[in-house]
């Protein structure tokens, strides 16, 4: 029976607090709009939803130029997921599930309107925090959005989605960003197996990292700093993957299409004429589907 454990059942959320790493990701997306001109991800709601003084956020980011790599990666993963979703919608997908939605704003700026039913899945404490942020920011709830709160320690993802009105008989797209590194392998495989089991096909986009032992010295040092900060927030990194093994297991599960964009791939796609600042980040963005693309 599928249980989605890890980050969202972590120490901070269990105590009724919102996810601090979700806020950090939202800040990266917001700063990207200003310091990078939204070159990878255009998100007019990114700064608005975090509810903080934009000048303070920008000044802090400018004092920490070493965080540019992570900022670009966070923007790139959202861009790649949204591009893949757009193609899936063209081919008949009309359901999007955002797993661990945090302060993601896609549902509130979706170009597809009622043609795409969006389910935001997250812990009740994080969703309550987000709804308060939306209210204070004056961002209205669209008709095509359904919140699907789930206590991952006591409920299954399948039951949560069923209760929210998700149609398991129809194709679906799952966006799972900024979550997998915080989960156990058991929880990750269980979630991917559930997605693969949907009878009429599904897509999933998620990010993951290889083992820090494979990084360059500089990249490993930067990773260790992020890992320490995440652990201090009660949301520690848990799982890394060997890319080849991950692909093999996805194929065994029934995924027939796999596009894996690693550090060099992200740099080549978005910065073909320069040695991008993301080229030394350790992260991958993977799109897998049980439908031929």
Phi, psi and omega per residue, in radians:
X1 nan 2.235 -3.008
X2 -1.233 2.208 2.961
X3 -2.235 2.369 -3.057
X4 -1.809 1.573 -2.977
X5 -1.881 2.838 3.060
X6 2.225 -2.118 -3.024
X7 -0.878 -0.927 -2.997
X8 -1.370 -0.109 2.993
X9 -1.885 0.319 -3.075
X10 -1.324 -3.127 -3.009
X11 -0.969 -0.812 -3.056
X12 -1.172 -0.766 -3.094
X13 -1.230 -0.655 -3.131
X14 -1.109 -0.478 -3.133
X15 -1.519 0.158 3.068
X16 1.560 0.174 -3.137
X17 -1.751 2.791 3.127
X18 -1.410 2.917 -3.109
X19 -1.338 2.135 3.130
X20 -1.279 -0.562 3.116
X21 -1.231 -0.515 3.061
X22 -1.126 -0.690 3.099
X23 -1.161 -0.706 3.133
X24 -1.083 -0.748 3.119
X25 -1.103 -0.704 3.120
X26 -1.104 -0.663 3.102
X27 -1.139 -0.709 3.094
X28 -1.038 -0.770 3.137
X29 -1.121 -0.661 3.139
X30 -1.175 -0.815 -3.133
X31 -1.118 -0.600 3.107
X32 -1.013 -0.595 -3.140
X33 -1.115 -0.522 -3.064
X34 -1.710 -1.011 -3.035
X35 -1.274 -0.478 -3.141
X36 -1.947 0.093 3.128
X37 1.131 0.375 -3.104
X38 1.041 0.583 -3.015
X39 -1.130 -0.538 3.129
X40 -1.723 -0.648 -3.041
X41 -2.409 2.010 3.073
X42 -1.576 1.958 -3.072
X43 -2.405 1.592 -3.104
X44 -1.171 -0.202 -3.127
X45 -1.741 -0.104 -3.004
X46 -1.046 -0.798 -3.134
X47 -1.304 -0.636 -3.066
X48 -1.110 -0.711 -3.000
X49 -1.281 -0.427 -3.091
X50 -1.370 -0.341 3.005
X51 1.167 0.569 3.122
X52 -2.135 2.855 -3.133
X53 -1.157 2.035 -3.094
X54 -0.999 -0.689 -3.122
X55 -1.105 -0.692 3.131
X56 -1.130 -0.731 -3.122
X57 -1.134 -0.753 -3.122
X58 -1.171 -0.752 3.130
X59 -1.080 -0.709 3.115
X60 -1.107 -0.746 -3.133
X61 -1.128 -0.668 -3.135
X62 -1.178 -0.457 3.115
X63 -1.378 -0.236 -3.079
X64 -2.185 1.168 -3.094
X65 -1.085 -0.351 3.127
X66 -1.156 -0.251 3.132
X67 -1.514 -0.006 -3.128
X68 -1.048 -0.696 -3.114
X69 -1.027 -0.790 -3.126
X70 -1.200 -0.649 3.125
X71 -1.068 -0.770 3.125
X72 -1.138 -0.697 3.133
X73 -1.108 -0.760 -3.136
X74 -1.090 -0.734 3.097
X75 -1.154 -0.717 -3.106
X76 -1.123 -0.704 -3.105
X77 -1.158 -0.663 3.088
X78 -1.172 -0.720 3.140
X79 -1.085 -0.809 -3.136
X80 -1.114 -0.697 3.112
X81 -1.125 -0.749 -3.114
X82 -1.214 -0.614 3.073
X83 -1.138 -0.773 3.137
X84 -1.142 -0.674 3.109
X85 -1.086 -0.758 -3.129
X86 -1.026 -0.713 3.105
X87 -1.180 -0.676 3.137
X88 -1.132 -0.693 3.117
X89 -1.087 -0.690 3.106
X90 -1.047 -0.473 -3.107
X91 -1.791 0.365 2.954
X92 1.764 0.158 3.081
X93 -1.493 2.245 -3.088
X94 -2.228 0.279 3.081
X95 -2.316 2.263 3.049
X96 -2.094 2.263 3.048
X97 -1.985 2.105 3.117
X98 -1.779 1.835 -3.084
X99 -1.505 2.185 -3.080
X100 1.148 0.946 -2.946
X101 -1.117 -0.537 -3.121
X102 0.951 -2.302 3.118
X103 -1.777 0.452 3.068
X104 -1.003 2.435 -3.041
X105 -1.908 0.085 -3.008
X106 -0.990 -0.729 -3.084
X107 -1.037 -0.449 -3.028
X108 -1.670 -0.035 3.097
X109 -2.378 0.303 -3.134
X110 -1.047 2.300 3.118
X111 -1.406 -0.051 -3.010
X112 -1.690 -0.153 3.105
X113 0.972 -2.447 -3.088
X114 -1.225 -0.091 3.096
X115 -1.277 -0.260 -3.132
X116 -2.261 1.929 3.097
X117 -1.457 2.162 -3.056
X118 -1.940 2.258 3.079
X119 -1.965 2.122 3.059
X120 -1.733 2.044 -3.119
X121 -1.838 2.195 3.095
X122 -2.892 2.974 3.106
X123 -1.141 2.518 -3.124
X124 -0.926 -0.671 -3.123
X125 -1.138 -0.718 3.128
X126 -1.202 -0.684 3.122
X127 -1.186 -0.634 3.093
X128 -1.108 -0.735 3.086
X129 -1.072 -0.778 -3.128
X130 -1.128 -0.748 -3.128
X131 -1.102 -0.605 3.064
X132 -1.163 -0.717 3.120
X133 -1.123 -0.718 3.120
X134 -1.089 -0.748 3.137
X135 -1.087 -0.834 -3.102
X136 -1.192 -0.493 3.139
X137 -1.492 -0.133 -3.132
X138 1.269 0.498 3.108
X139 -1.682 2.036 -3.056
X140 -1.355 2.699 3.120
X141 -1.509 2.109 -3.117
X142 -1.316 2.748 -3.097
X143 -1.148 -0.401 -3.068
X144 -1.560 0.102 -3.089
X145 -1.829 2.375 2.988
X146 -2.221 2.203 3.010
X147 -1.403 2.342 3.141
X148 -2.176 1.392 -3.136
X149 -1.195 2.445 -3.139
X150 -2.545 2.305 2.995
X151 -1.560 1.789 -2.972
X152 -1.154 -0.235 3.105
X153 -1.424 -0.355 -3.023
X154 -2.213 -0.138 -3.103
X155 -2.214 2.741 3.065
X156 -1.683 2.688 3.101
X157 -1.106 -0.737 -3.131
X158 -1.060 -0.747 3.138
X159 -1.180 -0.700 3.111
X160 -1.035 -0.825 -3.112
X161 -1.185 -0.705 3.117
X162 -1.040 -0.763 -3.128
X163 -1.129 -0.506 -3.117
X164 -1.456 -0.132 3.120
X165 1.747 0.174 3.087
X166 -1.139 2.355 -3.130
X167 -1.726 1.772 -3.093
X168 -1.175 -0.215 3.139
X169 -1.515 -0.118 -3.125
X170 -1.899 2.617 3.107
X171 -1.012 2.633 -3.091
X172 -2.547 2.788 3.092
X173 -2.139 2.272 3.135
X174 -1.969 2.158 3.042
X175 -1.831 2.146 -2.961
X176 -2.368 1.217 -2.965
X177 -1.795 2.402 3.082
X178 1.194 0.478 -3.070
X179 -2.197 -0.800 -3.001
X180 -0.918 -0.748 -3.115
X181 -1.044 -0.340 -3.087
X182 -1.627 -0.042 -3.060
X183 -1.812 2.794 3.006
X184 -1.298 2.749 3.085
X185 -1.043 -0.669 3.140
X186 -1.020 -0.797 -3.138
X187 -1.161 -0.672 -3.141
X188 -1.130 -0.869 -3.122
X189 -1.109 -0.664 3.135
X190 -1.085 -0.742 3.134
X191 -1.150 -0.763 3.137
X192 -1.158 -0.602 3.081
X193 -1.161 -0.700 3.096
X194 -1.071 -0.806 3.140
X195 -1.070 -0.771 -3.135
X196 -1.145 -0.435 -3.083
X197 -1.377 -0.230 -3.112
X198 -1.066 2.220 -2.870
X199 -1.174 -0.441 -3.076
X200 -1.983 0.389 2.985
X201 1.689 2.631 -3.139
X202 -2.751 2.704 3.028
X203 -2.004 2.665 2.987
X204 -2.503 2.393 3.010
X205 -2.108 2.215 3.100
X206 -2.531 2.821 3.084
X207 -1.959 2.617 3.129
X208 -2.642 2.974 3.108
X209 -2.223 2.599 2.968
X210 -1.327 2.971 3.121
X211 -1.055 2.389 3.102
X212 -0.986 -0.386 3.141
X213 -1.137 -0.314 3.141
X214 -1.599 -0.092 -3.077
X215 -1.425 2.800 2.950
X216 -1.177 2.889 -3.103
X217 -1.024 -0.815 -3.111
X218 -1.119 -0.732 3.130
X219 -1.166 -0.678 3.132
X220 -1.141 -0.661 3.106
X221 -1.119 -0.750 3.123
X222 -1.128 -0.722 3.108
X223 -1.074 -0.775 -3.118
X224 -1.075 -0.623 3.083
X225 -1.127 -0.773 3.112
X226 -1.116 -0.720 -3.121
X227 -1.089 -0.720 3.120
X228 -1.116 -0.742 3.131
X229 -1.107 -0.758 -3.134
X230 -1.100 -0.726 3.139
X231 -1.130 -0.663 3.118
X232 -1.132 -0.489 3.104
X233 -1.462 -0.018 -3.130
X234 1.438 0.277 -3.099
X235 -2.282 1.169 -3.003
X236 -1.270 2.623 2.991
X237 -1.192 2.396 -3.052
X238 -2.097 -0.768 -2.922
X239 -2.196 2.406 2.988
X240 -2.201 2.777 -3.113
X241 -2.243 2.554 2.864
X242 -1.431 2.189 -3.004
X243 -1.026 -0.794 -3.105
X244 -1.097 -0.794 3.139
X245 -1.104 -0.707 3.127
X246 -1.057 -0.812 3.138
X247 -1.081 -0.731 -3.130
X248 -1.088 -0.738 -3.112
X249 -1.216 -0.654 3.089
X250 -1.068 -0.737 3.108
X251 -1.102 -0.714 3.121
X252 -1.090 -0.530 3.135
X253 -1.327 -0.294 -3.136
X254 2.003 0.106 3.070
X255 -1.344 2.148 -3.049
X256 -1.773 -0.163 3.122
X257 -2.308 2.239 3.094
X258 -2.390 2.121 3.006
X259 -2.099 2.036 -3.062
X260 -2.042 1.971 -3.105
X261 -1.796 1.813 3.124
X262 -1.548 -3.003 -3.079
X263 -0.920 -0.852 -3.132
X264 -1.206 -0.601 3.118
X265 -1.151 -0.692 3.096
X266 -1.115 -0.765 3.136
X267 -1.084 -0.765 -3.106
X268 -1.155 -0.666 -3.101
X269 -1.230 -0.756 -3.010
X270 -1.775 -0.403 -3.120
X271 -2.343 1.081 -3.016
X272 -1.116 -0.353 -3.065
X273 -1.840 0.208 -3.136
X274 -2.616 2.816 3.047
X275 -1.423 1.589 -3.010
X276 -1.015 2.652 3.092
X277 -1.212 -0.212 3.085
X278 -1.535 -0.154 -3.015
X279 -1.123 -0.335 3.130
X280 -1.865 0.092 3.090
X281 -1.307 2.665 -3.079
X282 -1.570 0.036 -2.930
X283 -1.540 2.669 3.047
X284 -2.077 2.634 3.022
X285 -2.132 2.076 -2.996
X286 -2.066 2.300 3.031
X287 -1.980 2.077 3.093
X288 -2.163 2.581 -3.113
X289 -2.558 2.554 3.007
X290 -1.603 0.094 3.088
X291 -2.000 2.376 3.078
X292 -1.077 2.293 -3.129
X293 -1.783 nan nan
